[in-house]
Amino acid sequence: MLTYIGRKSFRLVGVVIAVSILTFLIVSLLPGDVVYAIAGQDATPEDIEKIRQELGLNDPFILRYFKWAIAALAGDFGHSIRTWEPVMDAILSRLPVTVELLVLAQILATVCAVPVGVYSAYRAGTASDKGITIFAFGLISVPNFVFALILIYVFAIQLGVLPATGFVPLSESVGRNLAAMVLPVLAIALGEWVGLMRVLRSDMIGVLQEDYIAMARAKGLPNWHILFKHALRPSSFTLITILGLQIGALIGGALIVETIFALPGLGRLLVENIYARDYMMIQGCILFISVGYVVINFIVDLLYGVLDPRIRVEGAHG
């Protein structure tokens, strides 16, 4: 297992380096000049040149990248060109909101997907299975922002039972915090659970045809015991993969949902600074999100090895 972790960690480092280079390159190629955004329209050529020297913008690209990467490794993502707030401080102050949103949405999506997927596989080909499939495809065809607008109209405007915007930290009130998160979480989870359910259904249909499942049935074991004790675990490998990959989709959905519901999260921070052309903040947010996504997929790879030791063995010979 240690060899497996070491091999995956080595690959993780390579991917993180590639992500950092792409992040720095993309932001560096954006139109406009960050110096003019800092100095303002009334700046003299001498002011412009002074700022370039202070920021090291006259240095070669490779040198600027290494300076930025070394600082980023130490947790220094630079300062906002608008407020001079440290980028890392801004990210960490917004991160709990986004993490809470994504975790709650993923939990809700998984809680919905697993029992429905198991039932649909058990009843494969029946009218109930077809009905679930039609309903699921109807949901997955609707974008997150449409769900958000519908939920606001129904529960905030018409019924008035849930707030449409705003955020209350957990430290102030658990109840008000959860109330503020209900609609954003639903807006994301309503579309995300469908993919998990369909993948689990597909894999479980194949597992239920295995000989050991037939043996369990011959022993007279209850259906729920066979489905959840014997069939669910071997059917969950693809599900775990999708859970990891969905984080990227969830972050994309969070960008829109946080803006619609006025949640002070990382996605809204990125959107606000894209409009403000705050390059340092954009760069820091993109790198932080990208590395987080890579690390989550690294954890998913490790879970493969925990759930199925054969993967560790096959990887050692690959």
ABEGO torsion letter per residue (X at the ends): XAAAAAAAAAAAAAAAAAAAAAAAAAAAABBEBAAAAAAEAABBAAAAAAAAAAAGAABBAAAAAAAAAAAAAAGBAEBBAAAGBBAAAAAAAAAAAAAAAAAAAAAAAAAAAAAAAAAAAAABGBAAAAAAAAAAAAAAABBAAAAAAAAAAAAAAAAGABBABEBBBAAABAAAAAAAAAAAAAAAAAAAAAAAAAAAAAAAAAAAABAAAAAAAAAGBBAAAAAAAAAAAAAAAAAAAAAAAAAAAAAAAAAAAAAAAGBBBAAAAAAAAAAAGBAAAAAAAAAAAAAAAAAAAAAAAAAAAAABAAAAAAAAAX
